[in-house]
Amino acid sequence: MSDHAEVVDFYRSYGTESFAGAAPLYAQVCSELGDHPGLVALIAKHDPEAQQPNLLFAAVHY
């Protein structure tokens, strides 16, 4: 997954499936990622294994 649209779609679906009930803020961030093209571009530069939302949130918390 390196295309920007694929990253946005992946984050939206991941947020809906994984965070909707337990972490609504994370779900919202995932759903609105497409509104921030710079962040999408940064994520898309990484290997597909490193594009996981959990890794993004872990880095933010660190």
HUHU-V954070 format. One record per pair of residues at least 12 apart in sequence whose ideal C-beta (glycine too) atoms are under 10 Angstrom apart, sorted by sequence separation. I is the first residue (numbers start at 1). GAP is how many residues later the second one is. If there is no record, write none. Layout:
[[I,GAP] [I,GAP]]
//
This chain:
[[14,12] [15,12] [18,12] [19,12] [43,12] [14,13] [15,13] [17,13] [43,13] [15,14] [16,14] [42,14] [12,15] [15,15] [16,15] [14,16] [15,16] [13,17] [14,17] [15,17] [39,17] [11,18] [12,18] [13,18] [15,18] [11,19] [12,19] [14,19] [10,20] [11,20] [12,20] [33,20] [11,21] [12,21] [8,22] [11,22] [12,22] [8,23] [10,23] [11,23] [30,23] [33,23] [8,24] [9,24] [29,24] [8,25] [9,25] [7,26] [8,26] [27,26] [30,26] [7,27] [8,27] [26,27] [29,27] [30,27] [8,28] [11,28] [26,28] [29,28] [5,29] [8,29] [11,29] [4,30] [26,30] [26,31] [29,31] [7,32] [8,32] [11,32] [25,32] [4,33] [7,33] [10,33] [6,34] [7,34] [19,34] [23,34] [5,35] [7,35] [8,35] [18,35] [19,35] [4,36] [7,36] [8,36] [18,36] [3,37] [4,37] [7,37] [6,38] [10,38] [14,38] [15,38] [19,38] [4,39] [5,39] [7,39] [14,39] [4,40] [11,40] [14,40] [2,41] [3,41] [7,41] [10,41] [11,41] [1,42] [2,42] [6,42] [10,42] [11,42] [1,43] [2,43] [10,43] [2,44] [7,44] [1,45] [2,45] [6,45] [11,45] [1,46] [2,46] [1,47] [1,48] [2,49] [1,50] [1,51]]
//
